[in-house]
Amino acid sequence: MTHQGRLSGHHALLTGTGGGIGLAVLAAYLREGAICTAIDLATEPSEGIRQLLQAHADQLDYVAADVSNHGQVRDVIAEATVRRGPIDRLFNNAAIFDLAPVTEASEAMFDRLFAVNVKGMFFTMQAVLQQMVERKTQGVVINVASQAGRRGEPLVAHYCASKAAVISYTQSAGLAMAPHGIRVNAIAPGITDTPMWQTVDQLYADAMGVSPGEPTRQFVSAVPMGRMGQPQDLAGAAVFLASDESAFITCQTLNVDGGTVMS
């Protein structure tokens, strides 16, 4: 991707940046000139983030935080604002996955998934929006949903519901923030070749009684474009929605899934 400076002058907070989609978007934002505060759960940054810290030392800070802990998130936002200035871009990506049949999906699984995928997403968004409104900043929020949030699936009821909630909260927040000039959108990836997908494939294989790799083959066969998504496929959409090129787009969820879902 050629650096065009589309995000120069902006301070972006990104969650779930250790690898996969979050890391790809972080790299794209840095190339486009953004100052970035990257959050992930790991105490030490991943190898990918370490490389970006070396290449963009003047643009990037890494902070270890648990997005399901609202106090930690608010502290990160306050400290990042002091260090780098007000946050006017949020890429809200942190999420976890699990699966079980509907008759076996436990309350503990529900609590884990919703703590990160819904509560963590919402209260991170809320804290950033409060700052934007207070400072009269015409900012942008991008939440990461999923094609799973567009439909039910028999083995992933909790996960589907959590990502449907991301889409719904995006719409509600977008409407609430429109009078303030703040845009709130989401991206719904399809199956994407990330480290997390290896875990997803294994969980499906165990549940379906098939060999690892077979669930991926079946899912890919249903993608009209005939392949898995790559993290870089999401980066362009994330830059577009964060840039002024999408200035009249809000309350939307953009499918980036090779044509799997049409809406």
DAQUITA-V286246 format. One record per pair of residues at least 6 apart in sequence whose ideal C-beta (glycine too) atoms are under 8 Angstrom apart, sorted by the first residue. I is the first residue (numbers start at 1). GAP is how many residues later the second one is. Records with the same first field share a line. If there is no record, write none. Layout:
BEGIN
I: GAP, GAP
END
This chain:
BEGIN
1: 27, 30, 231, 234, 235
3: 28, 29, 30
4: 28
5: 27, 28
6: 26, 27, 233, 236, 237, 238, 239
7: 22, 25, 26, 27, 82, 232, 235, 236
8: 24, 25, 26
9: 24
10: 23, 24, 25, 78, 79, 232
11: 23, 24, 25, 26, 69, 73, 74, 75, 76, 77, 78
12: 17, 22, 23, 24, 25, 75, 76, 77, 78, 79, 230
13: 23, 24, 26, 63, 64, 67, 74, 76, 77, 78, 111, 115
14: 8, 11, 12, 15, 22, 23, 24, 25, 76, 77, 79
15: 7, 24, 25, 52, 76, 77, 78, 79, 105, 109
16: 6, 23, 24, 51, 77, 78, 79, 128
17: 6, 8, 9, 21, 22, 23, 32, 45, 76
18: 22, 23, 24, 27, 28, 30, 31
19: 27, 29, 175, 176, 177
20: 172, 174, 175, 176, 177, 211
21: 72, 123, 168, 171, 173, 210, 213, 214
22: 16, 18, 69, 71, 72
23: 23, 25, 26, 29, 208
24: 206, 207, 208, 210, 211
25: 66, 68, 206, 209, 210, 213, 214
26: 10, 12, 23, 26, 34, 65
27: 21, 25, 208
28: 204, 207, 208, 210, 211
29: 7, 60, 62, 209, 210, 213
30: 6, 22, 25, 26, 29, 30
32: 207, 211
33: 26
34: 25, 55, 208
35: 24, 25, 49, 50
36: 20, 23, 24, 25
37: 23, 24, 26, 39, 43, 46, 47, 50
38: 7, 11, 14, 22, 23, 24, 25
39: 23, 24, 25, 26, 28, 34, 37, 55
40: 6, 9, 22, 24, 25, 54
41: 23, 24, 25, 53
42: 22
43: 21
44: 20
45: 8, 17
49: 13
52: 8
53: 7, 9
61: 19, 22, 23
63: 13, 16, 17
65: 7, 8, 10, 11
66: 6, 54
67: 6, 27, 49, 53, 54, 57
68: 47, 48, 51, 52
70: 49, 53, 57
73: 47, 50, 51, 54
74: 53
77: 10, 50, 51, 54
80: 7
81: 6, 50
86: 45, 46, 49, 51
87: 41, 44, 45, 52
88: 44, 49, 50, 51, 52
89: 50, 51, 52, 53, 153
90: 34, 35, 38, 49, 50, 51, 52
91: 51, 53, 147, 151
92: 29, 32, 33, 49, 50, 51, 52
93: 51
94: 22, 26, 27, 30
95: 21, 22, 26, 49, 67
96: 16, 17, 20, 21
97: 16, 59, 62, 99, 102, 103, 106
98: 11, 14, 15, 60, 61, 105
99: 56, 57, 60, 101, 104, 105, 108
100: 6, 9, 55, 58, 107
101: 53, 54, 106
102: 52, 55
105: 52, 53
109: 49
110: 48
113: 45, 46, 49
114: 44, 48, 51
117: 42, 45, 46, 48, 49
118: 44, 47, 48, 51
121: 22, 45, 48
122: 47
125: 16, 18, 44, 48, 59
128: 11, 13
129: 10, 12, 44, 48, 53, 55
131: 6
132: 6, 7, 45, 48, 50
133: 44, 47, 49
136: 44
137: 45
138: 42, 43, 44
139: 43, 44
140: 42, 43, 44, 45, 101, 102
141: 29, 32, 36, 41, 42, 43, 44
142: 43, 44, 45, 96, 99, 100
143: 23, 26, 27, 41, 42, 43, 44
144: 22, 42, 43, 45
145: 18, 19, 21, 22, 25, 41, 42, 43, 108
146: 13, 17, 20, 42, 43
147: 41, 42, 43, 44, 108, 110, 113, 114
148: 8, 11, 12, 15
149: 11, 13, 14, 15, 16, 17, 18, 39, 104
150: 14, 17, 38, 105, 111, 113
151: 9, 110
152: 8
153: 7
155: 49, 52
163: 25
166: 20
167: 19, 21, 86
170: 14, 15, 16, 81, 83
171: 80, 82
173: 11
174: 9, 10, 11, 76, 77, 78
175: 76
177: 6, 7, 73
178: 72, 73
183: 58, 63, 64, 66, 67
184: 66, 67
185: 56, 61, 64, 65, 66, 67, 68, 69
186: 66, 67, 68
187: 47, 50, 51, 54, 66, 67, 69
188: 65, 66, 67, 68, 69, 73
189: 40, 45, 67, 68
190: 33, 39, 65, 66, 67, 68, 70, 71
191: 6, 25, 28, 29, 32, 37, 38, 66
192: 36, 37, 38, 39, 41, 42
193: 35, 36, 37, 38
194: 37
197: 19, 31
200: 15
201: 11, 12, 14, 15
202: 10
204: 11
205: 6, 7, 8, 9, 10
208: 6, 7
216: 12
219: 9
220: 6, 7, 8
222: 38
223: 34, 35, 36, 37
224: 34, 35, 36
225: 33, 34
226: 32
227: 31
229: 27, 28, 29
233: 23
234: 22
237: 17, 19
240: 6
241: 8, 13
253: 10
255: 6, 7, 8
END
